[in-house]
Every structure is written in structure tokens, then in C-alpha cells.
Amino acid sequence: MTYQLIDNGSGITDIQMGFADEGVDLNVSRKVAGDAEKALTQVKVLEADTRKDFSDLFPLPEVVIEDEGGML
């Protein structure tokens, strides 16, 4: 996940986030009232919301169950 904070000068900062580095073709954004420091506090929230809202694009890692060689 990569993100960029864009301050438009009117007290609103735009968070632009992309997931291309994870092989996911998805870009999202959120406007935050405040400066870049305030917007930075919302980056993890936006990431979590995006992963939840688009969970079909972020499959869980495959769980491998290994046989321990014991008898049942």
C-alpha cells in the first residue's frame, strides 16, 4: 500500500491511496479536515476500511496444514 497526502491549502487534506504494489488494481481517497499531520492519523483507518470494503480483492493467505506424522 502506498499513499500520498495532498494539502489543497484550504484546511482540507486529501489522502490518496493505492494498492498496485500488492498486485491489486485499486485506488481510493478520503478528504480530511485539517493539515497533513491530522490526515496522517487517518491513513491506517482508510487502509483498514478499504481492505474490509474490498475484501474480495485481498484474499487471505492460504493456510497449509502439515501432517505431523502422528497416528490418529
mmCIF file of the N, C-alpha and C atoms, coordinates in Angstrom:
data_MODEL
# 
_entry.id   MODEL 
# 
loop_
_atom_site.group_PDB 
_atom_site.id 
_atom_site.type_symbol 
_atom_site.label_atom_id 
_atom_site.label_alt_id 
_atom_site.label_comp_id 
_atom_site.label_asym_id 
_atom_site.label_entity_id 
_atom_site.label_seq_id 
_atom_site.pdbx_PDB_ins_code 
_atom_site.Cartn_x 
_atom_site.Cartn_y 
_atom_site.Cartn_z 
_atom_site.occupancy 
_atom_site.B_iso_or_equiv 
_atom_site.pdbx_formal_charge 
_atom_site.auth_seq_id 
_atom_site.auth_comp_id 
_atom_site.auth_asym_id 
_atom_site.auth_atom_id 
_atom_site.pdbx_PDB_model_num 
ATOM 1   N N  . MET A 1 1  ? 0.838   -1.157  0.000  1.00 0.00 ? 1  MET A N  1 
ATOM 2   C CA . MET A 1 1  ? 0.000   0.000   0.000  1.00 0.00 ? 1  MET A CA 1 
ATOM 3   C C  . MET A 1 1  ? 0.893   1.232   0.000  1.00 0.00 ? 1  MET A C  1 
ATOM 4   N N  . THR A 1 2  ? 0.555   2.157   -0.852 1.00 0.00 ? 2  THR A N  1 
ATOM 5   C CA . THR A 1 2  ? 1.255   3.437   -0.879 1.00 0.00 ? 2  THR A CA 1 
ATOM 6   C C  . THR A 1 2  ? 0.206   4.540   -0.739 1.00 0.00 ? 2  THR A C  1 
ATOM 7   N N  . TYR A 1 3  ? 0.634   5.664   -0.186 1.00 0.00 ? 3  TYR A N  1 
ATOM 8   C CA . TYR A 1 3  ? -0.306  6.774   -0.036 1.00 0.00 ? 3  TYR A CA 1 
ATOM 9   C C  . TYR A 1 3  ? 0.422   8.094   -0.240 1.00 0.00 ? 3  TYR A C  1 
ATOM 10  N N  . GLN A 1 4  ? -0.395  9.097   -0.526 1.00 0.00 ? 4  GLN A N  1 
ATOM 11  C CA . GLN A 1 4  ? 0.117   10.449  -0.719 1.00 0.00 ? 4  GLN A CA 1 
ATOM 12  C C  . GLN A 1 4  ? -0.859  11.400  -0.037 1.00 0.00 ? 4  GLN A C  1 
ATOM 13  N N  . LEU A 1 5  ? -0.318  12.380  0.679  1.00 0.00 ? 5  LEU A N  1 
ATOM 14  C CA . LEU A 1 5  ? -1.143  13.404  1.319  1.00 0.00 ? 5  LEU A CA 1 
ATOM 15  C C  . LEU A 1 5  ? -1.045  14.674  0.494  1.00 0.00 ? 5  LEU A C  1 
ATOM 16  N N  . ILE A 1 6  ? -2.185  15.228  0.115  1.00 0.00 ? 6  ILE A N  1 
ATOM 17  C CA . ILE A 1 6  ? -2.215  16.430  -0.711 1.00 0.00 ? 6  ILE A CA 1 
ATOM 18  C C  . ILE A 1 6  ? -2.982  17.513  0.039  1.00 0.00 ? 6  ILE A C  1 
ATOM 19  N N  . ASP A 1 7  ? -2.278  18.573  0.411  1.00 0.00 ? 7  ASP A N  1 
ATOM 20  C CA . ASP A 1 7  ? -2.877  19.708  1.119  1.00 0.00 ? 7  ASP A CA 1 
ATOM 21  C C  . ASP A 1 7  ? -3.330  20.710  0.070  1.00 0.00 ? 7  ASP A C  1 
ATOM 22  N N  . ASN A 1 8  ? -4.631  20.977  0.015  1.00 0.00 ? 8  ASN A N  1 
ATOM 23  C CA . ASN A 1 8  ? -5.128  21.893  -1.014 1.00 0.00 ? 8  ASN A CA 1 
ATOM 24  C C  . ASN A 1 8  ? -5.114  23.350  -0.571 1.00 0.00 ? 8  ASN A C  1 
ATOM 25  N N  . GLY A 1 9  ? -4.599  23.614  0.639  1.00 0.00 ? 9  GLY A N  1 
ATOM 26  C CA . GLY A 1 9  ? -4.449  24.991  1.087  1.00 0.00 ? 9  GLY A CA 1 
ATOM 27  C C  . GLY A 1 9  ? -5.667  25.606  1.736  1.00 0.00 ? 9  GLY A C  1 
ATOM 28  N N  . SER A 1 10 ? -6.769  24.895  1.786  1.00 0.00 ? 10 SER A N  1 
ATOM 29  C CA . SER A 1 10 ? -7.981  25.458  2.392  1.00 0.00 ? 10 SER A CA 1 
ATOM 30  C C  . SER A 1 10 ? -8.374  24.720  3.666  1.00 0.00 ? 10 SER A C  1 
ATOM 31  N N  . GLY A 1 11 ? -7.411  24.059  4.292  1.00 0.00 ? 11 GLY A N  1 
ATOM 32  C CA . GLY A 1 11 ? -7.708  23.333  5.519  1.00 0.00 ? 11 GLY A CA 1 
ATOM 33  C C  . GLY A 1 11 ? -8.219  21.925  5.301  1.00 0.00 ? 11 GLY A C  1 
ATOM 34  N N  . ILE A 1 12 ? -8.181  21.476  4.069  1.00 0.00 ? 12 ILE A N  1 
ATOM 35  C CA . ILE A 1 12 ? -8.599  20.115  3.728  1.00 0.00 ? 12 ILE A CA 1 
ATOM 36  C C  . ILE A 1 12 ? -7.395  19.394  3.129  1.00 0.00 ? 12 ILE A C  1 
ATOM 37  N N  . THR A 1 13 ? -7.134  18.187  3.622  1.00 0.00 ? 13 THR A N  1 
ATOM 38  C CA . THR A 1 13 ? -6.046  17.372  3.085  1.00 0.00 ? 13 THR A CA 1 
ATOM 39  C C  . THR A 1 13 ? -6.648  16.113  2.492  1.00 0.00 ? 13 THR A C  1 
ATOM 40  N N  . ASP A 1 14 ? -6.207  15.758  1.302  1.00 0.00 ? 14 ASP A N  1 
ATOM 41  C CA . ASP A 1 14 ? -6.700  14.582  0.603  1.00 0.00 ? 14 ASP A CA 1 
ATOM 42  C C  . ASP A 1 14 ? -5.694  13.447  0.773  1.00 0.00 ? 14 ASP A C  1 
ATOM 43  N N  . ILE A 1 15 ? -6.174  12.294  1.221  1.00 0.00 ? 15 ILE A N  1 
ATOM 44  C CA . ILE A 1 15 ? -5.342  11.094  1.279  1.00 0.00 ? 15 ILE A CA 1 
ATOM 45  C C  . ILE A 1 15 ? -5.645  10.300  0.017  1.00 0.00 ? 15 ILE A C  1 
ATOM 46  N N  . GLN A 1 16 ? -4.635  10.048  -0.789 1.00 0.00 ? 16 GLN A N  1 
ATOM 47  C CA . GLN A 1 16 ? -4.786  9.208   -1.973 1.00 0.00 ? 16 GLN A CA 1 
ATOM 48  C C  . GLN A 1 16 ? -3.978  7.946   -1.732 1.00 0.00 ? 16 GLN A C  1 
ATOM 49  N N  . MET A 1 17 ? -4.637  6.805   -1.853 1.00 0.00 ? 17 MET A N  1 
ATOM 50  C CA . MET A 1 17 ? -4.020  5.532   -1.503 1.00 0.00 ? 17 MET A CA 1 
ATOM 51  C C  . MET A 1 17 ? -4.179  4.551   -2.653 1.00 0.00 ? 17 MET A C  1 
ATOM 52  N N  . GLY A 1 18 ? -3.124  3.781   -2.907 1.00 0.00 ? 18 GLY A N  1 
ATOM 53  C CA . GLY A 1 18 ? -3.156  2.774   -3.956 1.00 0.00 ? 18 GLY A CA 1 
ATOM 54  C C  . GLY A 1 18 ? -2.556  1.467   -3.467 1.00 0.00 ? 18 GLY A C  1 
ATOM 55  N N  . PHE A 1 19 ? -2.940  0.387   -4.121 1.00 0.00 ? 19 PHE A N  1 
ATOM 56  C CA . PHE A 1 19 ? -2.509  -0.944  -3.715 1.00 0.00 ? 19 PHE A CA 1 
ATOM 57  C C  . PHE A 1 19 ? -1.814  -1.695  -4.850 1.00 0.00 ? 19 PHE A C  1 
ATOM 58  N N  . ALA A 1 20 ? -1.348  -0.983  -5.861 1.00 0.00 ? 20 ALA A N  1 
ATOM 59  C CA . ALA A 1 20 ? -0.686  -1.616  -7.004 1.00 0.00 ? 20 ALA A CA 1 
ATOM 60  C C  . ALA A 1 20 ? 0.561   -2.383  -6.580 1.00 0.00 ? 20 ALA A C  1 
ATOM 61  N N  . ASP A 1 21 ? 1.244   -1.918  -5.536 1.00 0.00 ? 21 ASP A N  1 
ATOM 62  C CA . ASP A 1 21 ? 2.453   -2.609  -5.079 1.00 0.00 ? 21 ASP A CA 1 
ATOM 63  C C  . ASP A 1 21 ? 2.139   -3.990  -4.506 1.00 0.00 ? 21 ASP A C  1 
ATOM 64  N N  . GLU A 1 22 ? 0.856   -4.258  -4.230 1.00 0.00 ? 22 GLU A N  1 
ATOM 65  C CA . GLU A 1 22 ? 0.420   -5.564  -3.744 1.00 0.00 ? 22 GLU A CA 1 
ATOM 66  C C  . GLU A 1 22 ? -0.254  -6.366  -4.852 1.00 0.00 ? 22 GLU A C  1 
ATOM 67  N N  . GLY A 1 23 ? -0.206  -5.837  -6.077 1.00 0.00 ? 23 GLY A N  1 
ATOM 68  C CA . GLY A 1 23 ? -0.828  -6.517  -7.199 1.00 0.00 ? 23 GLY A CA 1 
ATOM 69  C C  . GLY A 1 23 ? -2.335  -6.328  -7.263 1.00 0.00 ? 23 GLY A C  1 
ATOM 70  N N  . VAL A 1 24 ? -2.847  -5.322  -6.569 1.00 0.00 ? 24 VAL A N  1 
ATOM 71  C CA . VAL A 1 24 ? -4.286  -5.048  -6.538 1.00 0.00 ? 24 VAL A CA 1 
ATOM 72  C C  . VAL A 1 24 ? -4.538  -3.725  -7.251 1.00 0.00 ? 24 VAL A C  1 
ATOM 73  N N  . ASP A 1 25 ? -5.390  -3.763  -8.276 1.00 0.00 ? 25 ASP A N  1 
ATOM 74  C CA . ASP A 1 25 ? -5.702  -2.572  -9.060 1.00 0.00 ? 25 ASP A CA 1 
ATOM 75  C C  . ASP A 1 25 ? -6.817  -1.797  -8.360 1.00 0.00 ? 25 ASP A C  1 
ATOM 76  N N  . LEU A 1 26 ? -6.426  -1.024  -7.348 1.00 0.00 ? 26 LEU A N  1 
ATOM 77  C CA . LEU A 1 26 ? -7.402  -0.279  -6.560 1.00 0.00 ? 26 LEU A CA 1 
ATOM 78  C C  . LEU A 1 26 ? -6.763  0.997   -6.048 1.00 0.00 ? 26 LEU A C  1 
ATOM 79  N N  . ASN A 1 27 ? -7.448  2.109   -6.253 1.00 0.00 ? 27 ASN A N  1 
ATOM 80  C CA . ASN A 1 27 ? -7.040  3.409   -5.724 1.00 0.00 ? 27 ASN A CA 1 
ATOM 81  C C  . ASN A 1 27 ? -8.237  4.009   -5.003 1.00 0.00 ? 27 ASN A C  1 
ATOM 82  N N  . VAL A 1 28 ? -8.005  4.554   -3.818 1.00 0.00 ? 28 VAL A N  1 
ATOM 83  C CA . VAL A 1 28 ? -9.071  5.179   -3.036 1.00 0.00 ? 28 VAL A CA 1 
ATOM 84  C C  . VAL A 1 28 ? -8.564  6.516   -2.513 1.00 0.00 ? 28 VAL A C  1 
ATOM 85  N N  . SER A 1 29 ? -9.496  7.353   -2.077 1.00 0.00 ? 29 SER A N  1 
ATOM 86  C CA . SER A 1 29 ? -9.095  8.628   -1.484 1.00 0.00 ? 29 SER A CA 1 
ATOM 87  C C  . SER A 1 29 ? -10.102 9.015   -0.410 1.00 0.00 ? 29 SER A C  1 
ATOM 88  N N  . ARG A 1 30 ? -9.644  9.878   0.480  1.00 0.00 ? 30 ARG A N  1 
ATOM 89  C CA . ARG A 1 30 ? -10.513 10.396  1.539  1.00 0.00 ? 30 ARG A CA 1 
ATOM 90  C C  . ARG A 1 30 ? -10.053 11.810  1.859  1.00 0.00 ? 30 ARG A C  1 
ATOM 91  N N  . LYS A 1 31 ? -11.002 12.708  2.020  1.00 0.00 ? 31 LYS A N  1 
ATOM 92  C CA . LYS A 1 31 ? -10.699 14.083  2.411  1.00 0.00 ? 31 LYS A CA 1 
ATOM 93  C C  . LYS A 1 31 ? -10.788 14.188  3.930  1.00 0.00 ? 31 LYS A C  1 
ATOM 94  N N  . VAL A 1 32 ? -9.813  14.882  4.510  1.00 0.00 ? 32 VAL A N  1 
ATOM 95  C CA . VAL A 1 32 ? -9.742  15.039  5.961  1.00 0.00 ? 32 VAL A CA 1 
ATOM 96  C C  . VAL A 1 32 ? -9.667  16.524  6.277  1.00 0.00 ? 32 VAL A C  1 
ATOM 97  N N  . ALA A 1 33 ? -10.500 16.980  7.205  1.00 0.00 ? 33 ALA A N  1 
ATOM 98  C CA . ALA A 1 33 ? -10.425 18.370  7.650  1.00 0.00 ? 33 ALA A CA 1 
ATOM 99  C C  . ALA A 1 33 ? -9.185  18.518  8.516  1.00 0.00 ? 33 ALA A C  1 
ATOM 100 N N  . GLY A 1 34 ? -8.267  19.367  8.081  1.00 0.00 ? 34 GLY A N  1 
ATOM 101 C CA . GLY A 1 34 ? -7.041  19.588  8.834  1.00 0.00 ? 34 GLY A CA 1 
ATOM 102 C C  . GLY A 1 34 ? -5.818  19.487  7.947  1.00 0.00 ? 34 GLY A C  1 
ATOM 103 N N  . ASP A 1 35 ? -4.674  19.615  8.592  1.00 0.00 ? 35 ASP A N  1 
ATOM 104 C CA . ASP A 1 35 ? -3.410  19.590  7.862  1.00 0.00 ? 35 ASP A CA 1 
ATOM 105 C C  . ASP A 1 35 ? -2.935  18.152  7.650  1.00 0.00 ? 35 ASP A C  1 
ATOM 106 N N  . ALA A 1 36 ? -1.737  18.025  7.082  1.00 0.00 ? 36 ALA A N  1 
ATOM 107 C CA . ALA A 1 36 ? -1.183  16.705  6.779  1.00 0.00 ? 36 ALA A CA 1 
ATOM 108 C C  . ALA A 1 36 ? -1.000  15.867  8.039  1.00 0.00 ? 36 ALA A C  1 
ATOM 109 N N  . GLU A 1 37 ? -0.659  16.505  9.149  1.00 0.00 ? 37 GLU A N  1 
ATOM 110 C CA . GLU A 1 37 ? -0.483  15.770  10.407 1.00 0.00 ? 37 GLU A CA 1 
ATOM 111 C C  . GLU A 1 37 ? -1.799  15.115  10.836 1.00 0.00 ? 37 GLU A C  1 
ATOM 112 N N  . LYS A 1 38 ? -2.894  15.841  10.708 1.00 0.00 ? 38 LYS A N  1 
ATOM 113 C CA . LYS A 1 38 ? -4.212  15.292  11.034 1.00 0.00 ? 38 LYS A CA 1 
ATOM 114 C C  . LYS A 1 38 ? -4.571  14.173  10.060 1.00 0.00 ? 38 LYS A C  1 
ATOM 115 N N  . ALA A 1 39 ? -4.296  14.379  8.779  1.00 0.00 ? 39 ALA A N  1 
ATOM 116 C CA . ALA A 1 39 ? -4.602  13.365  7.772  1.00 0.00 ? 39 ALA A CA 1 
ATOM 117 C C  . ALA A 1 39 ? -3.802  12.093  8.011  1.00 0.00 ? 39 ALA A C  1 
ATOM 118 N N  . LEU A 1 40 ? -2.576  12.245  8.469  1.00 0.00 ? 40 LEU A N  1 
ATOM 119 C CA . LEU A 1 40 ? -1.719  11.093  8.730  1.00 0.00 ? 40 LEU A CA 1 
ATOM 120 C C  . LEU A 1 40 ? -2.347  10.164  9.771  1.00 0.00 ? 40 LEU A C  1 
ATOM 121 N N  . THR A 1 41 ? -3.106  10.723  10.705 1.00 0.00 ? 41 THR A N  1 
ATOM 122 C CA . THR A 1 41 ? -3.762  9.888   11.717 1.00 0.00 ? 41 THR A CA 1 
ATOM 123 C C  . THR A 1 41 ? -4.884  9.044   11.114 1.00 0.00 ? 41 THR A C  1 
ATOM 124 N N  . GLN A 1 42 ? -5.317  9.387   9.907  1.00 0.00 ? 42 GLN A N  1 
ATOM 125 C CA . GLN A 1 42 ? -6.419  8.671   9.267  1.00 0.00 ? 42 GLN A CA 1 
ATOM 126 C C  . GLN A 1 42 ? -5.961  7.661   8.216  1.00 0.00 ? 42 GLN A C  1 
ATOM 127 N N  . VAL A 1 43 ? -4.667  7.593   7.946  1.00 0.00 ? 43 VAL A N  1 
ATOM 128 C CA . VAL A 1 43 ? -4.159  6.680   6.915  1.00 0.00 ? 43 VAL A CA 1 
ATOM 129 C C  . VAL A 1 43 ? -4.480  5.228   7.267  1.00 0.00 ? 43 VAL A C  1 
ATOM 130 N N  . LYS A 1 44 ? -4.190  4.805   8.485  1.00 0.00 ? 44 LYS A N  1 
ATOM 131 C CA . LYS A 1 44 ? -4.455  3.416   8.884  1.00 0.00 ? 44 LYS A CA 1 
ATOM 132 C C  . LYS A 1 44 ? -5.954  3.112   8.885  1.00 0.00 ? 44 LYS A C  1 
ATOM 133 N N  . VAL A 1 45 ? -6.768  4.101   9.224  1.00 0.00 ? 45 VAL A N  1 
ATOM 134 C CA . VAL A 1 45 ? -8.222  3.923   9.211  1.00 0.00 ? 45 VAL A CA 1 
ATOM 135 C C  . VAL A 1 45 ? -8.699  3.701   7.782  1.00 0.00 ? 45 VAL A C  1 
ATOM 136 N N  . LEU A 1 46 ? -8.222  4.525   6.850  1.00 0.00 ? 46 LEU A N  1 
ATOM 137 C CA . LEU A 1 46 ? -8.604  4.373   5.449  1.00 0.00 ? 46 LEU A CA 1 
ATOM 138 C C  . LEU A 1 46 ? -8.143  3.022   4.916  1.00 0.00 ? 46 LEU A C  1 
ATOM 139 N N  . GLU A 1 47 ? -6.924  2.620   5.258  1.00 0.00 ? 47 GLU A N  1 
ATOM 140 C CA . GLU A 1 47 ? -6.426  1.321   4.795  1.00 0.00 ? 47 GLU A CA 1 
ATOM 141 C C  . GLU A 1 47 ? -7.305  0.188   5.321  1.00 0.00 ? 47 GLU A C  1 
ATOM 142 N N  . ALA A 1 48 ? -7.620  0.206   6.612  1.00 0.00 ? 48 ALA A N  1 
ATOM 143 C CA . ALA A 1 48 ? -8.454  -0.849  7.199  1.00 0.00 ? 48 ALA A CA 1 
ATOM 144 C C  . ALA A 1 48 ? -9.846  -0.870  6.573  1.00 0.00 ? 48 ALA A C  1 
ATOM 145 N N  . ASP A 1 49 ? -10.445 0.308   6.391  1.00 0.00 ? 49 ASP A N  1 
ATOM 146 C CA . ASP A 1 49 ? -11.770 0.393   5.768  1.00 0.00 ? 49 ASP A CA 1 
ATOM 147 C C  . ASP A 1 49 ? -11.735 -0.166  4.352  1.00 0.00 ? 49 ASP A C  1 
ATOM 148 N N  . THR A 1 50 ? -10.698 0.173   3.606  1.00 0.00 ? 50 THR A N  1 
ATOM 149 C CA . THR A 1 50 ? -10.581 -0.278  2.221  1.00 0.00 ? 50 THR A CA 1 
ATOM 150 C C  . THR A 1 50 ? -10.422 -1.788  2.156  1.00 0.00 ? 50 THR A C  1 
ATOM 151 N N  . ARG A 1 51 ? -9.550  -2.332  2.992  1.00 0.00 ? 51 ARG A N  1 
ATOM 152 C CA . ARG A 1 51 ? -9.349  -3.789  2.995  1.00 0.00 ? 51 ARG A CA 1 
ATOM 153 C C  . ARG A 1 51 ? -10.638 -4.523  3.388  1.00 0.00 ? 51 ARG A C  1 
ATOM 154 N N  . LYS A 1 52 ? -11.431 -3.933  4.272  1.00 0.00 ? 52 LYS A N  1 
ATOM 155 C CA . LYS A 1 52 ? -12.708 -4.542  4.668  1.00 0.00 ? 52 LYS A CA 1 
ATOM 156 C C  . LYS A 1 52 ? -13.735 -4.410  3.545  1.00 0.00 ? 52 LYS A C  1 
ATOM 157 N N  . ASP A 1 53 ? -13.862 -3.206  2.991  1.00 0.00 ? 53 ASP A N  1 
ATOM 158 C CA . ASP A 1 53 ? -14.869 -2.948  1.957  1.00 0.00 ? 53 ASP A CA 1 
ATOM 159 C C  . ASP A 1 53 ? -14.591 -3.704  0.659  1.00 0.00 ? 53 ASP A C  1 
ATOM 160 N N  . PHE A 1 54 ? -13.328 -3.943  0.360  1.00 0.00 ? 54 PHE A N  1 
ATOM 161 C CA . PHE A 1 54 ? -12.938 -4.630  -0.868 1.00 0.00 ? 54 PHE A CA 1 
ATOM 162 C C  . PHE A 1 54 ? -12.223 -5.942  -0.535 1.00 0.00 ? 54 PHE A C  1 
ATOM 163 N N  . SER A 1 55 ? -12.731 -6.648  0.471  1.00 0.00 ? 55 SER A N  1 
ATOM 164 C CA . SER A 1 55 ? -12.066 -7.864  0.947  1.00 0.00 ? 55 SER A CA 1 
ATOM 165 C C  . SER A 1 55 ? -11.921 -8.919  -0.144 1.00 0.00 ? 55 SER A C  1 
ATOM 166 N N  . ASP A 1 56 ? -12.804 -8.901  -1.145 1.00 0.00 ? 56 ASP A N  1 
ATOM 167 C CA . ASP A 1 56 ? -12.686 -9.867  -2.238 1.00 0.00 ? 56 ASP A CA 1 
ATOM 168 C C  . ASP A 1 56 ? -11.422 -9.642  -3.068 1.00 0.00 ? 56 ASP A C  1 
ATOM 169 N N  . LEU A 1 57 ? -10.851 -8.440  -3.005 1.00 0.00 ? 57 LEU A N  1 
ATOM 170 C CA . LEU A 1 57 ? -9.612  -8.151  -3.733 1.00 0.00 ? 57 LEU A CA 1 
ATOM 171 C C  . LEU A 1 57 ? -8.366  -8.495  -2.920 1.00 0.00 ? 57 LEU A C  1 
ATOM 172 N N  . PHE A 1 58 ? -8.551  -8.731  -1.628 1.00 0.00 ? 58 PHE A N  1 
ATOM 173 C CA . PHE A 1 58 ? -7.435  -9.020  -0.731 1.00 0.00 ? 58 PHE A CA 1 
ATOM 174 C C  . PHE A 1 58 ? -7.634  -10.395 -0.100 1.00 0.00 ? 58 PHE A C  1 
ATOM 175 N N  . PRO A 1 59 ? -7.385  -11.455 -0.861 1.00 0.00 ? 59 PRO A N  1 
ATOM 176 C CA . PRO A 1 59 ? -7.606  -12.795 -0.305 1.00 0.00 ? 59 PRO A CA 1 
ATOM 177 C C  . PRO A 1 59 ? -6.666  -13.073 0.865  1.00 0.00 ? 59 PRO A C  1 
ATOM 178 N N  . LEU A 1 60 ? -7.169  -13.851 1.812  1.00 0.00 ? 60 LEU A N  1 
ATOM 179 C CA . LEU A 1 60 ? -6.347  -14.246 2.950  1.00 0.00 ? 60 LEU A CA 1 
ATOM 180 C C  . LEU A 1 60 ? -5.273  -15.223 2.484  1.00 0.00 ? 60 LEU A C  1 
ATOM 181 N N  . PRO A 1 61 ? -4.133  -15.227 3.128  1.00 0.00 ? 61 PRO A N  1 
ATOM 182 C CA . PRO A 1 61 ? -3.090  -16.173 2.751  1.00 0.00 ? 61 PRO A CA 1 
ATOM 183 C C  . PRO A 1 61 ? -3.585  -17.609 2.945  1.00 0.00 ? 61 PRO A C  1 
ATOM 184 N N  . GLU A 1 62 ? -3.137  -18.478 2.066  1.00 0.00 ? 62 GLU A N  1 
ATOM 185 C CA . GLU A 1 62 ? -3.539  -19.872 2.141  1.00 0.00 ? 62 GLU A CA 1 
ATOM 186 C C  . GLU A 1 62 ? -2.886  -20.530 3.353  1.00 0.00 ? 62 GLU A C  1 
ATOM 187 N N  . VAL A 1 63 ? -3.711  -21.204 4.147  1.00 0.00 ? 63 VAL A N  1 
ATOM 188 C CA . VAL A 1 63 ? -3.203  -21.889 5.333  1.00 0.00 ? 63 VAL A CA 1 
ATOM 189 C C  . VAL A 1 63 ? -2.807  -23.304 4.939  1.00 0.00 ? 63 VAL A C  1 
ATOM 190 N N  . VAL A 1 64 ? -1.570  -23.670 5.249  1.00 0.00 ? 64 VAL A N  1 
ATOM 191 C CA . VAL A 1 64 ? -1.076  -25.004 4.933  1.00 0.00 ? 64 VAL A CA 1 
ATOM 192 C C  . VAL A 1 64 ? -1.055  -25.811 6.222  1.00 0.00 ? 64 VAL A C  1 
ATOM 193 N N  . ILE A 1 65 ? -1.780  -26.917 6.205  1.00 0.00 ? 65 ILE A N  1 
ATOM 194 C CA . ILE A 1 65 ? -1.799  -27.799 7.367  1.00 0.00 ? 65 ILE A CA 1 
ATOM 195 C C  . ILE A 1 65 ? -0.879  -28.967 7.060  1.00 0.00 ? 65 ILE A C  1 
ATOM 196 N N  . GLU A 1 66 ? 0.158   -29.088 7.855  1.00 0.00 ? 66 GLU A N  1 
ATOM 197 C CA . GLU A 1 66 ? 1.132   -30.148 7.631  1.00 0.00 ? 66 GLU A CA 1 
ATOM 198 C C  . GLU A 1 66 ? 0.820   -31.337 8.522  1.00 0.00 ? 66 GLU A C  1 
ATOM 199 N N  . ASP A 1 67 ? 1.008   -32.514 7.958  1.00 0.00 ? 67 ASP A N  1 
ATOM 200 C CA . ASP A 1 67 ? 0.847   -33.747 8.719  1.00 0.00 ? 67 ASP A CA 1 
ATOM 201 C C  . ASP A 1 67 ? 2.048   -33.888 9.641  1.00 0.00 ? 67 ASP A C  1 
ATOM 202 N N  . GLU A 1 68 ? 1.780   -34.060 10.919 1.00 0.00 ? 68 GLU A N  1 
ATOM 203 C CA . GLU A 1 68 ? 2.864   -34.166 11.884 1.00 0.00 ? 68 GLU A CA 1 
ATOM 204 C C  . GLU A 1 68 ? 3.413   -35.580 11.985 1.00 0.00 ? 68 GLU A C  1 
ATOM 205 N N  . GLY A 1 69 ? 2.882   -36.489 11.190 1.00 0.00 ? 69 GLY A N  1 
ATOM 206 C CA . GLY A 1 69 ? 3.390   -37.854 11.180 1.00 0.00 ? 69 GLY A CA 1 
ATOM 207 C C  . GLY A 1 69 ? 2.899   -38.704 12.329 1.00 0.00 ? 69 GLY A C  1 
ATOM 208 N N  . GLY A 1 70 ? 1.970   -38.203 13.099 1.00 0.00 ? 70 GLY A N  1 
ATOM 209 C CA . GLY A 1 70 ? 1.447   -38.959 14.229 1.00 0.00 ? 70 GLY A CA 1 
ATOM 210 C C  . GLY A 1 70 ? 0.297   -39.853 13.810 1.00 0.00 ? 70 GLY A C  1 
ATOM 211 N N  . MET A 1 71 ? -0.044  -40.762 14.664 1.00 0.00 ? 71 MET A N  1 
ATOM 212 C CA . MET A 1 71 ? -1.165  -41.655 14.397 1.00 0.00 ? 71 MET A CA 1 
ATOM 213 C C  . MET A 1 71 ? -2.428  -41.056 14.994 1.00 0.00 ? 71 MET A C  1 
ATOM 214 N N  . LEU A 1 72 ? -3.526  -41.250 14.326 1.00 0.00 ? 72 LEU A N  1 
ATOM 215 C CA . LEU A 1 72 ? -4.804  -40.744 14.820 1.00 0.00 ? 72 LEU A CA 1 
ATOM 216 C C  . LEU A 1 72 ? -5.493  -41.747 15.690 1.00 0.00 ? 72 LEU A C  1 
# 
